Amino acid sequence: MSQLNDFLVQITDKPGMLSTRVSNVQAHMARLKGLVESDTIVMSGPTLTAHPKAGEGLAINGSAWLVRANSEEEVRAIVADDIYAKLGVWDLDNVTITPMKCAVRKPL
C-alpha cells in the first residue's frame, strides 16, 4: 500500500442551509467518527464568518477537514458520501482540496 497523502479540504455551505446542517449534525458526526478512528480524517470542524463575541452563537459558513488519502479523487468520494453533501448543505461545485504536508500532529 502506498503512503497516504495529506489534503486540506474546505467546503462552503450553500446559502440558507444552516437549519438543515444543524438538524443533521448527529448523522454527520457519527460518520466522521469512523473516519477519525481510521485516521482518514485527522482534523475537522465548521468554518466561521467570524469568531463569536460573548453570548453569540457560531456563524457557520462551511467545513474544513484535514484528510489522509491516496488521491484527490478519493478525497472527493469521501466528501460526496457525507450527509451534508447528500442533503445539499455543501456547495460541492466549489470544494477546495489542497495537497499539503502536515509537519506537526498532536493527538487529542
N, C-alpha and C positions, 0 to 999 in steps of 0.2 A: 504494500500500500504506500502511496506517495505521501510525503509530508503535507499537512494541511496548510493552507494559506489564510491570512487574516484579511477580513474585509470590513470596512466601516460602512454601515448601511443607514441611510437617512430617508425617511418616508414621511411626507406631509399628509395630513388629513385633508379630505375634501371639505369644503365649507358646509356648515350645518350638520355635521355628523357627530358632534360631541355626545349627544344623548345615546346614539347607537353605540358609540365607543364605551361609554360608561356602563350601559346595561349589559355589555358582553365582556367586560373586563375579566370576570372569573374564568370564562372559557378560554380567553386569550392567555391568561396566566397559567392555567392548567396545561396547555400545550407547551408553553415556554419552559415549564418545569422539567419536562423530559429533555428538551434541547439543552438546557443548562446542565442537567445531570450527565449528559453525554459529552459535555464540553464543546458542543457545537456553537452555542451562544454563550459568550463569556461576559457580556455586558448588555443591559437592556434597560430602556426607560423612556418615558414620554419626553418630547421636546416641548419647550415653552416659549410663548411670545415674550415673556419676561419672568423673572423670579417674583413670587408674590410678596406683597407687603403684609405686615401683621394683620391677621383676620381675613385675608383674601384667599380664595381658592386658587387652584392651579389653572393657568391659562394654557391648556394643552393644544398644540397645533400639529403634532405628529409623533413619530417614534424614532429612536436611534438604537442600533444594535452593533455589537462587535461580534462577527460571525467567523468561525473557523470552518473552512470548506475547501474542496479541491478546485472549484472554479466559480466564476461569476454566475454561470448558468445554474449551478447547484444552489447558490445563494438565492437567486430569483425564484427557484422552485420552493425553497423554504418560506420565502416571503408570501408567495402565492397561496400556500397551504394554510395560512393563518386566518382565523375567523374575521379579523378586521379587513383582510383583503377580500374574502368571500362575501362579506356584507357591504362592501363598497365604502368603508370608512377611509381607507388609504387611497391616495392618488397614485395608482400603480404606473401611470404613464410618465411620472416624474420621480421615480425612485432613484436615488443616487447611491451607487455602490462603488466605493473607492478602495482599491487594493492598498494595503498598508502592512507594515511590520510592527507588531506590538512588542516594544522593548521591555516593558515592565508589566508584570501581572501580580496582583496581590490578592490572595484568597480572602473571602469574607470571614 
